[in-house]
Amino acid sequence: MAERDSGWMSGGVVDAEDARLATGLLAAPGATPLQSRGGIRPSGGHPARVEATSTPSKDVTVRPFQAVIQGTRSTAAGSYLVTLDAVKTVDVLGAAPAHGSNERFDLIVARQFDPQYADSRSGMVVERVTGTAGTTPVDPAVPGDHLKLARIRVRAGATTITEADISDLRAYTSALGGIMLARNATDRPLNPYWGFYVHRLDTSRLEVWDGGPGGHPWRTTPDGSRSRSRPTGPRPAPGATTTRWSASGE
């Protein structure tokens, strides 16, 4: 049956997917009508930032965060609301020493496990996914439902990880109707709704999606201000103040 059980209905039977669908609809939408945008919930204190230890070592640390991880292993999997409630230390080089002559890329991820989809354990884990050393290394594949937090460049022969080795990969989400943080053009949602706002961290500009039938794609608000009022008069000419957005970026 296409209709799902409503969340928290008296006398109803609500399974885990139903509950995730009910809570997930309060987050910014994702690629389909039943999905939420996965990402870190913005807050003070640099949530989910991956950092080298104060004295460089074989480990990195991950700051506390709350996040949305969208389920992908069922069309109605719903979204997981997850929390890391304290700084976590993640071993990078202890269990997987650097290669002697080639570098590799490791990923730090928040990964959701769920026995409903044949996982052997349950819960969210912040962990390292080890890459393969080579002359042209690439990011390792990450199975299952997850968020990428950072890429670690493990240099040939390295015995410590420094800040210069860490690339931030955090994506952000927002509440439904909220202004979402986007690191750059390619970090913006691929399927926004009319009137969706993003704050570009690379330009400090506020942009709104106006790409419905006969409309324009992403455009910067007047003078890049934070005003959310719709401008009056004719639309800006192409190449003037219009910010265009395609799935491949700018």
Protein Blocks (a to p, Z undefined) as FASTA:
>chain_A
ZZdcdehiehiacdfklmmmmmmmmpccdfbfkbccedddddehiihiacddfbacfbdc
ddddddddddfkbfklopaddddfbdcdddfklmmccdfkbccddddddddddfknopab
ecdddddddddddfbdcddddehjdddfbdcdddehiabdcfklpccfbdcdddehiacd
dfblmlpcfbbcehiacddfklopacdddfbghiacddddehhiabfbdcedjdddehil
bccddfkbZZ
